[in-house]
Amino acid sequence: MSGYQVRETRHAVGGHVYRLRVLSDKQQFGDPDGHGARNGISAAQWSLFGQVWPAGRLLAQAMQRFDIAGKRILELGCGIGLASLVLQQRGADVVASDVHPLAEVFLAYNAALNGLPALHYRQLRWDTPLPTLGRFDLIIASDVLYERDSADVLSHVIERHASPRAEVLITDPGRGNSARFSRLLDGQGFSVESEPCPMDDADGPPHRGRLLHYRRELNA
């Protein structure tokens, strides 16, 4: 027995409907060997990877129309990985990453559920360097600035894994930590464009979300 329950959802992105196996609700929990706890995932946080959140849907929609030609792409905190699945559907060179011990299992299942090849996946702790991961032309993430120190930790990940000329795309539901993150990336040579975006949830103002697009060009 897995110790948790799942259900199937459907999400339309760019005229294509993706079938996803997700956790049945946010009360699910199953960490019998303590793997999640050893990775710093509390019982309250354990189920969060297994949902498709509004910011994740927004990121997937952005990836449907984003220019991916010739770009190596990394998704941070992929969770269920809808954005990475959209990129896989488009034929992108994408690596999905997360710290949750079940993220790879769900991602592989959902790729197969949609008739896609298995995605390249790496388990990644943001506070632990992983030199073999390499560098990327585009780094994407959704709703990752949820704690006060998230901006600092995430900026170090960008510093380690962004190519000299790179883009970073973050969908943020307005948790209040994006300003510090933008300042930290400015110190790495990134400029930012912030676009208000509607969030398709019922818990807040429709335009509280933002799509943060950072760019760093090659030095002259």
N, C-alpha and C positions, 0 to 999 in steps of 0.2 A: 504493500500500500504506500502511496506517495505521501500521505499525511495532509494533502490539500486537495481542493476541488477546482475544476476548470470549466470553462464554457467557451463557446465560439462566438466571435463578433465579426462584423463585416464593415469595412471602411472604404469609401469611394475616394480615389485620388486620381485626378486627371482622366476621368472616364473609365478607370480600371478599378474593379472591386477586389479588395484584398481580404481574404479570410484569415482570421487570427485566433489562435488558442490563447486565452488569457486566464488569469485567476478569476474564480467566480465572484469574489468580492474582496474588499480590503481587510477582512478579518482572517484570511487564510494564513497559515503558518506551518512550516515543516522544515526543521533544522536538526534532525536527529543526531548528526555527527558533529554539530557545532561549527561547521564550515563557515556559515554566514556570520556567526558571532566572532569568529577569529578574524574575519575581514572587516569587523567594525559595524556590522549590520545588526541593529537591535531588533527585538521582536516587533516593536511598533513600526519599524521601517521595512521589515522583511517582505511584505506583500506589495510594496510600492512599485517594484520593478515590473510586476505582472499585470499592470493596467495600461491602457492607451490614454494618455492625458491630453487635454486640449493643446498644450504647447507641443506635444509630440505630433499631433495631427497637423498643426501649423507647419512644423519643420518638414514633415512628409510632403505637404503641398508645395513648400518652397523648393524641395529637391526635385519635384516633378518638372519644374520649369528652369532650374538652375543650369548654367553652362558647365558641363562636366568633362568636356573634351580634353583629353590628355592630362587629367588631374588625378592624382592619388588622393583618396578621401578617407578620413577617419571620423567615425561617430563615437563620441564620448558618452558614457552613461546610456547606452542604447536601450536598455530594458527590453521590451518586447521587440523593438527594432523596426518599426514601421518605416521610418525614413530610410534605413539601410535596405529594406526590402524594395522600396521604390527605386532606389539607386541600382540595386541588382537587376531589377526588371528592365532598367534602361541600359544595362550593360556597362555600368561604371566599375572602376577599380576601387572598391570600397572595403575597408576593414571596420567591423563593428567591435566595440569594446564595452565592458562593464565589469563591476567588481562582484556582482551577485553570482553565487555558485550555480544558479539555474538559468541564467540568461542564455548561455550557449545552447542548452537543451531546448528551450522554447524557441530560440531563433532558428535552429535547425529544423524543428518540427514545422514552424510556420513557413519557412522557405519551401519545404516539401509540399505543404498544404496548398501552396500557390503555384506549384509546378516549376519552382526555381532551383537552380543549383545551390548547394550549401554555401553560405557566406563564409568568408575568411573572418574568424573571430579570435580576439585575444582578451584574456582576463587582465584587467589593468586597474591597479590601485593608484590613485592620483598622487599619493604621497610617497610612492616607491618608483624610482626610475626603472625604465624597461628599455635599455638601449637597442635591443634587437627589433623593437617596433619600427624604428626608423623615422623618417620625416615625411610630411604630407603637404600637398598643395592646398588642400581645403580641409578644415577641421570643423565639424558641426556638432551641435548638442542642443537639447531642449530642456528648459527649466532646471538648469544645473546650479544656479546662483541662489540656492534656497537657504544657506546658512551664512552667518557673518564672515566666516573665514573661507568660504567657497571661492571668492574672487581671488584670494592669494594662492590657494592650492591650484586652482584651475589655470591661473596665469603661468605657473611653473610648468604645468603640463604643456601648454602652448609653447613656452620657451624651448622645451626639450624636443618637441615633435613638429613644429611648424618649419617649413622650408624658408630659405631667405626671402623668396617672393611667395607670399601665401595669403589665403583668405580664411577668416573664421566667421562662422554664421551661428548665432545663438538665438533661439526663440525664448523669450522671457515673459512670464505673466505679471511682471511688476512687483517682484518681492523686495526691491529696494537696494540690492547689492550690485546692480549693473554699473552704477557710476564709478565705484572703486575699480571694478574690473576694467572698465574703459580707460581709466587713468593708468592702470598697470600695463595694459597693452599699448598705450601711447608711449610708455617708456621703452617698449620693444620695437617702436617704429610703425605701429599700426594706426591708421586713421579709421574713424567709425562713421557709418551712416545709420541712423535710428529711424525705423519706419513703424508708426502705430499700426497695429493689426487687430482685427476682431478675434476674440477667443470664443470658440463655440461651446461655452459652458454656461450654466445658469447661476453661478455663484458670484458673479461680479459684473462690473460695467463692461459692455461689449467691446470697447476699444482700449482696455487696460493693458493688453499685450503689446509687445514690441519685438520686431525682428531687428537684431543687431548685426550689422554686416561690417566686419573689420577687414581692411586691406593693408598689406605691406608690400611696397614695390622694391625692386632691386636698387641698391645704392648707385647713384650716378658715378 
